[in-house]
Amino acid sequence: PVIPCVVSQWSSWSGCAEPCKTTYRVRRRHIIQEPRNGGEACPPLEERAGCVEYWTRQGTECKQSLIPALITTGGFGKARKKRAAADGSERAGYCVEFQLVAITPGCWHSHHSYTHWMQYLREGHTVCVECQHPALDSRSLHCYGDGSGSKKNQLLHWQAVGNPRCKGTWKRIRQLDTCSCPSVHSFLFI
C-alpha cells in the first residue's frame, strides 16, 4: 500500500538565535512515518521566523543604537488587539510620529501580498507608528526603536518586517499618548 509521510506537531518556538540584533527563532518537527511505495513526501521539518531579543543573556537591556525599529502595517494592530482583548490587563500604548528620511529601493520591489503596505513609504512623509502590547516592553514601558532618549534630529534606523531589504532612516518628531494615526501612513512596532 501507499504510505504517506507522517510528521509530529511543531515544537515550541526557540528563543532568538542571538540577543541585541535582528535574527531568527526556530521551531522543528520530526518524521514519525517515512513515506513508502510512492507515498506523499515529507513537508519541511524546520521553520524560521524573524525576531529580536532586547535583553542580553545576562539580563541587561541592549543598547538602543544597535537595534533598528521593526515595523509592520498598522492593519496588523487591529488583529493583534482582537487577540489580546480577552485579557484586558495590558497597559495602554502610545504612538510616535517620525519623518522618513531615507528608504531603500527594496521597499518597492517586493510583490508578496503581505508586503504591499511598503509601497506607501516615501521619503519626506510623516508616519505614525503605534506601540501596543506585546511590543510594549513591561520593564522599560516603551517599544524598542521608538527613539525615546534620542537627540533632536538624530537619524534613527527602521526595518520592515517581512522584507529585510526594506529599511531606512527617520527622525523622531513627537510622541502621542493617544493614537489617531491615519490609515495609510500608520505602522506598528513589533
Secondary structure, DSSP 8 states (H G I E B T S, - for coil): --B--EE---------SSTTSEEEEEEE--EEE--BTT------SEEEEEEE--B-TTS-B--GGG--EEEEETHHHHHHHHHHTTT--S---EEEEEEEEEE-GGGTS---GGGGGGGG--TT-EEEEEE-TTTS-TTTSS-TTS-TT--TT-EEEEEETT-TT-EEEEEEEEEESS----STTEEEE-
